[in-house]
Amino acid sequence: MSRLNPLPWRKIVCVFEQIGYKHAGQKGSHIKMEKPGAARPLIIPKYDEVGRDIITTLMKTAGITREAFLALLENC
């Protein structure tokens, strides 16, 4: 399994857009992304490097696996 490294916020947004999340607003330096049918929105900080802990939490909230995330990341 490939190691998950810190990523720029644009790549993270790209991954979640591929599974149906849409930009739903911004407050300060954080982007809100929503998907119809999803219980909770994703809040993505606009950092040059978003840490692994935040990425892992976003994956859990979106309900996708590490393998799925890494496969989608290759398209960004």
HELIX and SHEET records of a PDB file:
HELIX    1   1 TRP A    9  GLN A   18  1                                  10    
HELIX    2   2 ARG A   52  ALA A   62  1                                  11    
HELIX    3   3 ARG A   66  LEU A   73  1                                   8    
SHEET    1   A 3 LYS A  22  LYS A  27  0                                        
SHEET    2   A 3 HIS A  30  GLU A  34 -1                                        
SHEET    3   A 3 LEU A  42  PRO A  45 -1                                        
END                                                                             
